[in-house]
Amino acid sequence: MWDFHVRSLDASTILTIAALSELIGQRAGILNVGIEGVMLFGATLGFIAAKITGSYLLGFLVAIAIGGLIGLLHGFFSITLGGDQVVNGMGIWILGFGLTAYIGYPYTGPLGMERIPKIMGLSPFFFVGIALIIITWFVLSKTSLGLRIRSVGENPSVAEVSGINVTRTRYLSVITSGMLMGFAGAIYSLDYNPVWNYNFIMGWGFIALALVFFSMWNPFILLGGSILFGSLWQLSLNPQLVLPGILSRYVWRMVPFAMTIIVLLLMSTKWFRIRWGAAKPEALGQPYVKG
């Protein structure tokens, strides 16, 4: 049973960092539905770099760098060109889905390196995820940088008049967001399940996207939601450890994604918009053209 809880927390760590990355971007008004694609790039290129060099550090650095570059690309199309952010994000996902399958195919199989040491039986990235939650909350809630990020996500016109550089702030947010997405992907491929295979992220990016809305853009609620979904995912893999003989494992595999759909449907209801709509950044997904 302890192994089940440990693996659940390991899974929740990846969801936490991936969802947190999207939360940062959305707070600045930039929506990226292509989290899955960025995670695939980070996971694949990080895996290849680590396997070739034998260095976990280089693997993570490559993943973070490629995530930042894709974040910059998303920013160029969404901020500079003012393109549709949903379309741009879907393009990133499709590109990641196809290109990583081609790039990673020769490296199919296990990483073949000694596993990253645990801390008290837990992945060290679990503690990194907790630290990132606290840092993000502090920056967004208690610092002038956080005020600027929230301002450009709420009302960029007013923020610009107040002396805030909307474009620079949004680029900073979307690049940071991309770096964390790449990092989350690398944690999956280098620590959680160090075996490369076609499309091995398996929809986690979309679960992370739903978690941002589920959390009402609050980092601490996001952490709780990530632990819930991480536990559901692990339950879907090993239901016999917790609920032996109850339903097929294939039914349990469907549960995290069914929950994701339910969350997204709930967010679209009039009740939610009236009750919780104030939590959503007002300018989310809307391009800003300086007047």
C-alpha positions as CSV (number, residue, x, y, z in Angstrom):
1,M,0.0,0.0,0.0
2,W,2.9,2.4,0.8
3,D,4.2,1.8,-2.8
4,F,0.8,2.8,-4.1
5,H,0.9,6.1,-2.2
6,V,4.5,6.8,-3.3
7,R,3.7,6.2,-6.9
8,S,0.6,8.3,-6.6
9,L,2.7,11.2,-5.3
10,D,5.2,10.7,-8.0
11,A,2.4,11.0,-10.6
12,S,0.9,14.0,-8.9
13,T,4.3,15.8,-9.0
14,I,4.3,15.7,-12.8
15,L,0.7,16.9,-12.9
16,T,1.5,19.6,-10.3
17,I,4.4,21.1,-12.3
18,A,2.7,20.8,-15.7
19,A,-0.5,22.5,-14.3
20,L,1.5,25.1,-12.5
21,S,3.2,26.1,-15.7
22,E,-0.1,26.6,-17.4
23,L,-1.4,28.6,-14.4
24,I,1.5,31.0,-14.7
25,G,0.8,31.6,-18.4
26,Q,-3.0,32.0,-17.9
27,R,-2.5,34.5,-15.1
28,A,-0.8,36.7,-17.7
29,G,-3.7,36.1,-20.1
30,I,-2.0,33.5,-22.3
31,L,-3.8,30.2,-22.8
32,N,-1.8,27.2,-24.0
33,V,-3.9,24.1,-24.7
34,G,-0.8,22.4,-26.2
35,I,0.7,21.4,-22.8
36,E,0.8,17.8,-24.0
37,G,2.9,18.7,-27.0
38,V,5.5,20.7,-25.0
39,M,5.7,17.9,-22.4
40,L,6.3,15.4,-25.3
41,F,9.1,17.6,-26.6
42,G,10.7,17.9,-23.1
43,A,10.3,14.2,-22.3
44,T,11.6,13.0,-25.7
45,L,14.6,15.4,-26.1
46,G,15.5,15.2,-22.4
47,F,15.4,11.4,-22.7
48,I,17.6,11.4,-25.8
49,A,20.1,13.8,-24.3
50,A,20.4,11.8,-21.0
51,K,20.7,8.5,-22.9
52,I,23.5,9.8,-25.2
53,T,25.5,11.7,-22.6
54,G,24.7,9.6,-19.5
55,S,23.9,12.8,-17.6
56,Y,20.5,13.4,-16.0
57,L,21.5,17.1,-15.6
58,L,21.9,17.6,-19.3
59,G,18.7,15.7,-19.9
60,F,16.7,18.1,-17.7
61,L,18.5,21.2,-19.1
62,V,17.7,20.2,-22.6
63,A,14.1,19.6,-21.7
64,I,13.8,23.0,-19.9
65,A,15.5,24.7,-22.9
66,I,13.2,23.2,-25.5
67,G,10.2,24.0,-23.4
68,G,11.3,27.6,-23.1
69,L,11.8,27.8,-26.9
70,I,8.4,26.4,-27.6
71,G,7.0,28.9,-25.1
72,L,8.7,31.7,-27.0
73,L,7.2,30.4,-30.2
74,H,3.8,30.3,-28.7
75,G,4.3,33.8,-27.4
76,F,5.4,35.1,-30.9
77,F,2.2,33.8,-32.5
78,S,-0.1,34.7,-29.6
79,I,1.4,38.0,-28.4
80,T,3.3,39.5,-31.3
81,L,1.0,38.3,-34.1
82,G,-2.1,38.2,-32.0
83,G,-3.2,34.8,-33.3
84,D,-5.9,32.6,-31.9
85,Q,-4.3,31.1,-28.8
86,V,-6.3,27.9,-28.9
87,V,-5.3,27.3,-32.5
88,N,-1.7,28.0,-31.7
89,G,-1.8,25.6,-28.8
90,M,-3.4,22.8,-30.8
91,G,-0.7,23.3,-33.4
92,I,2.0,22.8,-30.7
93,W,0.2,19.6,-29.6
94,I,0.0,18.2,-33.1
95,L,3.6,19.1,-33.9
96,G,4.8,17.5,-30.6
97,F,2.6,14.4,-31.2
98,G,4.1,13.8,-34.7
99,L,7.6,15.1,-34.5
100,T,8.6,13.4,-31.2
101,A,7.4,10.0,-32.6
102,Y,9.8,10.5,-35.5
103,I,12.7,11.8,-33.4
104,G,12.3,9.4,-30.5
105,Y,11.7,6.1,-32.5
106,P,15.4,5.1,-32.7
107,Y,15.6,5.4,-28.9
108,T,12.6,3.3,-28.1
109,G,13.1,1.3,-24.9
110,P,14.5,1.8,-21.4
111,L,16.8,4.7,-20.5
112,G,19.4,2.3,-19.2
113,M,20.8,4.5,-16.4
114,E,20.8,4.1,-12.7
115,R,17.6,5.5,-11.2
116,I,17.6,8.9,-9.5
117,P,18.0,8.4,-5.7
118,K,14.9,8.8,-3.6
119,I,14.4,11.0,-0.5
120,M,12.6,9.2,2.3
121,G,11.2,6.8,-0.4
122,L,9.8,9.7,-2.5
123,S,11.1,11.2,-5.7
124,P,13.1,14.4,-5.1
125,F,10.9,16.1,-7.6
126,F,8.0,15.8,-5.2
127,F,9.7,18.3,-2.9
128,V,10.6,20.4,-5.9
129,G,6.9,20.5,-6.9
130,I,5.9,21.6,-3.4
131,A,8.6,24.4,-3.4
132,L,7.4,25.6,-6.8
133,I,3.8,25.8,-5.6
134,I,4.9,28.0,-2.6
135,I,7.2,30.1,-4.8
136,T,4.5,30.7,-7.4
137,W,1.9,31.6,-4.8
138,F,4.3,34.0,-3.1
139,V,5.4,35.7,-6.4
140,L,1.9,36.0,-7.7
141,S,0.4,37.2,-4.4
142,K,3.1,39.1,-2.6
143,T,5.4,40.7,-5.2
144,S,5.3,43.5,-7.7
145,L,6.2,41.1,-10.4
146,G,3.1,39.0,-9.5
147,L,1.0,42.1,-9.6
148,R,2.2,42.9,-13.1
149,I,1.5,39.4,-14.2
150,R,-2.0,39.5,-12.8
151,S,-2.6,42.9,-14.2
152,V,-1.8,42.0,-17.8
153,G,-4.1,39.0,-17.4
154,E,-7.0,41.0,-16.1
155,N,-6.9,44.3,-18.0
156,P,-3.9,44.8,-20.2
157,S,-5.0,48.2,-21.4
158,V,-5.1,49.6,-17.8
159,A,-1.8,47.8,-17.1
160,E,-0.2,49.6,-20.0
161,V,-1.5,53.0,-18.9
162,S,-0.1,52.2,-15.4
163,G,3.4,51.8,-16.9
164,I,3.5,48.0,-17.2
165,N,5.0,46.6,-20.4
166,V,2.3,44.1,-21.3
167,T,4.2,42.4,-24.1
168,R,7.4,41.9,-22.0
169,T,5.4,40.6,-19.0
170,R,3.4,38.2,-21.1
171,Y,6.6,36.9,-22.9
172,L,8.2,36.4,-19.5
173,S,5.2,34.4,-18.3
174,V,4.8,32.3,-21.4
175,I,8.5,31.4,-21.6
176,T,8.6,30.5,-17.9
177,S,5.5,28.4,-18.5
178,G,7.1,26.6,-21.4
179,M,10.2,25.8,-19.4
180,L,8.2,24.2,-16.6
181,M,6.2,22.2,-19.1
182,G,9.4,20.8,-20.6
183,F,10.6,20.1,-17.1
184,A,7.5,18.2,-16.2
185,G,7.8,16.1,-19.4
186,A,11.4,15.3,-18.5
187,I,10.4,14.2,-14.9
188,Y,8.1,11.7,-16.6
189,S,10.7,10.2,-19.0
190,L,13.7,10.4,-16.7
191,D,12.3,9.6,-13.3
192,Y,8.7,8.4,-13.2
193,N,8.8,6.0,-16.1
194,P,12.2,6.0,-17.8
195,V,11.2,4.1,-20.9
196,W,10.6,5.9,-24.2
197,N,7.6,4.9,-26.3
198,Y,5.3,6.4,-28.8
199,N,3.0,9.1,-27.3
200,F,4.0,7.9,-23.8
201,I,2.6,11.0,-22.0
202,M,-0.9,9.6,-22.6
203,G,-3.0,12.6,-22.1
204,W,-1.4,14.0,-18.9
205,G,-1.1,17.4,-20.5
206,F,-4.9,17.7,-20.9
207,I,-5.4,16.5,-17.3
208,A,-3.0,19.3,-16.3
209,L,-5.0,21.8,-18.3
210,A,-8.2,20.8,-16.6
211,L,-6.5,21.0,-13.2
212,V,-5.9,24.7,-13.8
213,F,-9.6,25.4,-14.2
214,F,-10.4,22.9,-11.4
215,S,-8.1,24.9,-9.0
216,M,-9.7,28.3,-9.9
217,W,-6.2,29.6,-10.5
218,N,-5.1,28.9,-7.0
219,P,-1.7,27.1,-6.6
220,F,-2.7,25.3,-3.3
221,I,-6.0,24.0,-4.7
222,L,-4.1,23.0,-7.8
223,L,-1.7,20.9,-5.5
224,G,-4.7,19.2,-3.9
225,G,-6.3,18.5,-7.3
226,S,-3.0,17.1,-8.6
227,I,-2.7,14.6,-5.7
228,L,-6.3,13.5,-6.3
229,F,-5.7,12.9,-10.1
230,G,-2.3,11.3,-9.4
231,S,-4.0,8.9,-7.0
232,L,-6.8,8.2,-9.6
233,W,-4.1,7.5,-12.2
234,Q,-2.2,5.1,-10.0
235,L,-5.5,3.4,-9.0
236,S,-6.2,2.9,-12.7
237,L,-2.8,1.1,-13.0
238,N,-3.1,-1.0,-9.9
239,P,-6.8,-1.2,-8.8
240,Q,-6.2,-4.5,-7.1
241,L,-4.1,-2.9,-4.4
242,V,-6.9,-0.8,-3.1
243,L,-10.2,-2.1,-4.5
244,P,-9.5,-5.8,-5.5
245,G,-12.2,-7.4,-7.6
246,I,-14.1,-4.2,-8.2
247,L,-14.5,-3.4,-11.9
248,S,-12.0,-4.0,-14.7
249,R,-8.7,-2.2,-14.7
250,Y,-9.7,-0.9,-18.1
251,V,-12.6,0.9,-16.6
252,W,-10.3,2.4,-13.9
253,R,-8.0,3.6,-16.7
254,M,-10.9,5.6,-18.0
255,V,-11.6,7.3,-14.7
256,P,-9.0,10.1,-14.7
257,F,-10.0,11.2,-18.2
258,A,-13.7,11.0,-17.4
259,M,-13.0,13.2,-14.4
260,T,-11.2,15.6,-16.7
261,I,-14.2,15.8,-19.0
262,I,-16.6,16.3,-16.0
263,V,-14.4,19.2,-14.7
264,L,-14.3,20.9,-18.0
265,L,-18.1,20.5,-18.4
266,L,-18.6,22.0,-15.0
267,M,-16.4,25.0,-15.8
268,S,-18.6,25.7,-18.8
269,T,-21.8,25.9,-16.9
270,K,-23.6,29.2,-16.1
271,W,-23.6,28.3,-12.4
272,F,-19.8,28.1,-12.3
273,R,-19.3,31.3,-14.2
274,I,-21.6,33.1,-11.8
275,R,-20.2,31.5,-8.7
276,W,-16.5,31.3,-9.5
277,G,-16.1,33.4,-12.6
278,A,-14.2,36.1,-10.7
279,A,-11.3,33.8,-10.3
280,K,-10.7,33.6,-14.1
281,P,-8.3,36.2,-15.6
282,E,-10.6,38.5,-17.5
283,A,-8.3,38.8,-20.5
284,L,-7.5,35.1,-20.8
285,G,-7.1,34.1,-24.4
286,Q,-7.6,37.6,-25.7
287,P,-4.8,39.2,-27.8
288,Y,-3.8,42.7,-26.8
289,V,-3.1,45.4,-29.4
290,K,-1.5,48.5,-27.9
291,G,-3.7,51.5,-28.7
